[in-house]
């Protein structure tokens, strides 16, 4: 059995809508994506030659849609960005925020959980994941995630961050909604 990667799907016939140089770049990029793949952090958007300015412009448009409460439009852009650059933490956080705005709390939790694979110590994403749980009335996991967000933010020592203060407010609000044993842990920090 051969261990070579199957490359039969890579285009061999030139695309008549592209120049010869563009066709060559397309074949080379597809080959790079298949042979190097994610193990070497080659993302599809990079492999097909899209510049960072393209991604920055799409993200800027998504942020504008989000700020004008056009959550559906912003979510579509973040989904497209993630298809092209699936290892970008900010895109997951943006998509999670859109899902919160759409009141799709399960989807928001999934977006934030996915983001945690790329930065498990990001206080902001844990805070918003806690909010998604809270809005679902899943107070026990919300409480635990908020405690974790608070600890992460306190350890980050960023004086401009308000995550620890916001998480503390949410913890106080949830204290009567969780078991007494869990509520007793409100001020406990890891050793």
N, C-alpha and C positions, 0 to 999 in steps of 0.2 A: 504494500500500500504506500502510495506517495504521500509525503508530508508537505508537498508544495501547495501554496495557496492557489485556489482556483481564480484565474484572472479572465475567464471567458466573457464576463459581463462588461469589461472595459471596452469602450467604443474603438472599433478598428476602422470603420468607415468615417471619413471626414464629414463633419456637419457642414452643409452648404451655407448656413447662415453665419459661420465663423470664418475668420481669416485662417490661413495655414498656421500662423503663430499661435492663435487662440486654440486651434485644434490640438496642436502639440502640447500646449500648457494643460489642456483639459485631460488628455491621456496621461501625461506625467503626474498630474495632481491625483487622478483616480488611482493610478498605480501606487503612488506614495501612501494614499489613505488605506489601501488594502494591505500593502506589504509592511508598512510601519505601524499603522493603526493607533489605537488609543494607548497601547503600552508605551509609546514614545511621545504621548501627549499631542498627537497630530489630530486636530479637530477638523471636522468637515469644512467649516468655513475657511480655515487656513489652507486646507488642502486644495480647495478650488480657487484660491487666489484672491479672496475678498480681503480688502484692506481694513484696518482697524477703524478708519473713518466711516466705513459703511455701518459697522456695528454701533459705533458711537451715535450716528445719526438715527438709526432705528431705536436705540435706547432712549435718546432724547425725545423722539416722537411718542414713544410709549409712556414716558414720564409726563409729557404734556396731556396725553389722553387720560392718564390716571388722575392728574390734578384737576381735570375738568369733569371728573367722575364718569368718564367713558370707559368703564372697567372692561367691558367686552372687547373693545378695540385694543386697549392696552394689553389685555391678556393674549390676544392673537399675536401681537408683535413679540411679546416675551416668549411665547411658545415657538415662534419662528427663530428667534435668537437662540433659544436653547437647542433647536434642531441643528443649528450651525456651530454653536459653541457650547456643548453640553457640560462643560466643566467650569462655567462662570458663576460664581456665587451670587453676584448682584442680579443676574437674570432670574435665578430661583427666588430671591427675596422679592424682586419686583412682581413676579408671577404670583407668589403667595399673597402679596398686598392686594393684587387685583382680585384674587379669590376671596379675600376677606371683604373687599368692597362689594363683591357679588353675593356675599353671604353663603359661599360654597366652602364651608369650614373644613370638611373632610379633605377637599382638594388643597386647601391652604396648608393643612397639616402635612400632607404628602409633599408639597413643594418645599416646605421648611425642613422636613426630614431629609429630603434629597440634598438640600443645601448643606446640611450638617455633615455630609460625607466629605465635603470640600473644606469646611472649617467648623469643626465640632465645638470650637470654643468662642463662637461669635455670639455675644450676649444679645444683640438685636434680634437675630433670627429665632433664638429661644424665647425671647419675650413675646414675639408675635405668634409663635407656635402656641405659647401658653394662652394668648388671647383667643386663638382659634378653638382650643379646647374649652375655654371658658364659655364662649358663645354657644358651644354645643351642649353646655351644662355638664361637661365632663370635668368636674371640679378637682378630683383627685389627681389626674395627670396634669391638669392646668397648674395646680398648686406646686407640684414637684418641678415642673418646667420653669415656673416663675422663680422658684427658689434658686434653681440652677442659673437662670439668667442674671439674677441679682448678684450671685457670687462671682460669676464671670465678669460682670461689669465692675464690681468692686476691685477685683484683681487686675483689671486692665488699667486702672489708675488714670483714666481719661477724665479730667475735671469738667469737661464740657458735656459729658454723657449724662443723660437723665434716666437711663434704663434702670439702674438700681432703685432710684426713687419711685419710678412708675411701678416697678415690680413689687416693691414694698407696699404700695397702695393697693395693688391687686391682691396681694397676699392677705392683707388685713380684711379686705372685702370678702375673700373666700374662706377665711378662718372659720366662721360658723357653718360653712357648707361642706366641710370635710370632717372626717372622724376626729375625735379628741386627740388620739395618738398622733395623727398627722398634723393637726393644728399645733400641737406642742413643739413641733420641729420648726416652727416659723422663724425663729431667730438662730437656729443651729447652723453653724458653718462647718465645712470640712476641716479636719485638723491638718 
